[in-house]
Amino acid sequence: MPGVISRLYRGDIDIDFVGKRKTWYGLSALLLALSILGLIVNQGLNLGVEFRGGSVFDFARTPGSSIEQVRETVAEAGPHQVIVQQAGPNWRVTTESLKAEEVTKVQQTVSQKYGVPENQVSSQVIGATWGGEVSQKAWIGLAVFMIAIMLYLSVAFEWRMALAAIVALVHDLVITAGVYAWSGFEVTPATMLGFLTILGYSLYDAVVVFDMIKEVTGKLGTGAKMTYTQAANNALSHTLIRSLNTSLVAILPVAAILFIGTTLLGAGTLKDLSLALFVGMIVGTYSSLCVATPILVTLKEREPKWQALARRVHAKEVSTAKAARTVKEPVSAGSQGTTPPDDKRKKR
């Protein structure tokens, strides 16, 4: 394995990403199906209180208290939907929207159970109307982002590259949402920031690959010795190490935040943001290499210009192979009809 990795970094190994497009399409279809199934089974995403509205309580953690104990304590005060999270040195409890007297009852119950002064059990009520406005603005921001990407890529490159990039971005979003659905992680405004960040990261990776493809395929003329597919795959091989290095450098600190920061520090906001970044960066790297480029090549192969080039290259390859066989056949025939001198002397 180390030898393969070193050869890969030296550029001695060419991976036929485009030639294996059916494999990548099948894998992506499976991941998308699992993600959509997760959204259906879990009835969508676990939206945070900022989106669905509710009441939020914050109070200091006391020695010996656990998430289950806090949940039971708050539930005894009346709320039916109780979600407990660690927020640094505090407990953060989210419930459905409560009336003023119900909020007071929760504060009194927590104060009596854990010895926290009632005035130090902070409460905040977030209306569903405000949450709906946040959701609406999030969708509007996503739509504006997608339109801006389409316009930029269409001007800087061409509409086929823009379409391939958008398909890859939607692919990344659905799979990341599926991970949130199956894991049950809460979707908060921090999560939405993570979604927008991974879109930008995935777009950057795709633009780097497309720029190299544009440079390589721009040199293909009528006398070219390779097809558009072969040239695109060659360009992808040249950017492979750069994409892997960029992804690895970006994923390591995010993984540290996700697995160390949230576990040791108990920072809920970091968890919401880092999971979206962690999953999105991995999926974004995969999609830029194995989804966006194969889709682009599939679209470009339908152009008459590249179809004609593919036929000429194929014809040259066939003629070269025939010439090679013609050269070998006379040599083989002559060697079969010649009797070695030693054998002739033995016959005499």
JOPEZI-V808293 format. One record per backbone hydrogen bond with DSSP energy under -0.5 kcal/mol. NH is the residue of the N-H (numbers start at 1). CO is the residue of the C=O. Records with the same first field share a line. If there is no record, write none. Layout:
NH: CO / CO
This chain:
5: 1
6: 2
7: 3
8: 4
9: 5
10: 6
11: 7 / 8
12: 7
13: 7
15: 13
16: 14
17: 15
20: 16
21: 18
23: 20
24: 20
25: 21
26: 22
27: 23
28: 24
29: 25
30: 26
31: 27
32: 28
33: 29
34: 30
35: 31
36: 32
37: 33
38: 34
39: 35
40: 36
41: 37
42: 38
43: 40
44: 39
46: 185
47: 45
48: 187
51: 48
52: 48
53: 49
54: 126
55: 95
56: 124
57: 93
58: 122
59: 91
61: 89
65: 62
70: 66
71: 67
72: 68
73: 69
74: 70
75: 71
76: 72
77: 73 / 74
78: 75
79: 74
82: 80
83: 81 / 94
85: 92
87: 85 / 90
88: 266
90: 87
91: 59
92: 85
93: 57 / 91
94: 83
95: 55
103: 99
104: 100
105: 101
106: 102
107: 103
108: 104
109: 105
110: 106
111: 107
112: 108
113: 109
114: 110
115: 111
116: 110
120: 117
121: 118
122: 58 / 120
124: 56
126: 54 / 124
127: 125
131: 127
132: 128
133: 129
134: 130
135: 131
136: 132
137: 133
138: 134
139: 135
140: 136
141: 137
142: 138
143: 139
144: 140
145: 141
146: 142
147: 143
148: 144
149: 145
150: 146
151: 147
152: 148
153: 149
154: 150
155: 151
156: 152
157: 153
162: 158
163: 159
164: 160
165: 161
166: 162
167: 163
168: 164
169: 165
170: 166
171: 167
172: 168
173: 169
174: 170
175: 171
176: 172
177: 173
178: 174
179: 175
180: 176
181: 177
182: 178
183: 179
184: 180
185: 180
187: 46
188: 186
192: 188
193: 189
194: 190
195: 191
196: 192
197: 193
198: 194
199: 195
200: 196
201: 197
202: 198
203: 199
204: 200
205: 201
206: 202
207: 203
208: 204
209: 205
210: 206
211: 207
212: 208
213: 209
214: 210
215: 211
216: 212
217: 213
218: 214
219: 216
220: 217
221: 219
224: 221
231: 227
232: 228
233: 229
234: 230
235: 231
236: 232
237: 233
238: 234
239: 235
240: 236
241: 237
243: 239
244: 240
245: 241
246: 242
247: 243
248: 244
249: 245
250: 246
251: 247
252: 248
253: 249
254: 250
255: 251
256: 252
257: 253
258: 254
259: 255
260: 256
261: 256
262: 257
264: 260
265: 260 / 261
266: 261
267: 261
268: 86 / 266
271: 267
272: 268
273: 269
274: 270
275: 271
276: 272
277: 273
278: 274
279: 275
280: 276
281: 277
282: 278
283: 279
284: 280
285: 281
286: 282
287: 283
288: 284
289: 285
290: 286
291: 287
292: 287
293: 288
295: 291
296: 292
297: 293
298: 294
299: 295
300: 296
301: 297
302: 299
303: 300
307: 303
308: 304
309: 305
310: 306
311: 307
312: 308
313: 309
314: 310
315: 311
316: 312
317: 313
318: 314
319: 315
320: 316
321: 317
322: 318
323: 319
324: 320
325: 321
326: 322
327: 323
328: 324
329: 325
330: 326
331: 327
332: 328
333: 329
334: 330
335: 331
336: 332
337: 333
338: 334
340: 338
343: 340
344: 340
345: 341
346: 342
347: 343
348: 344
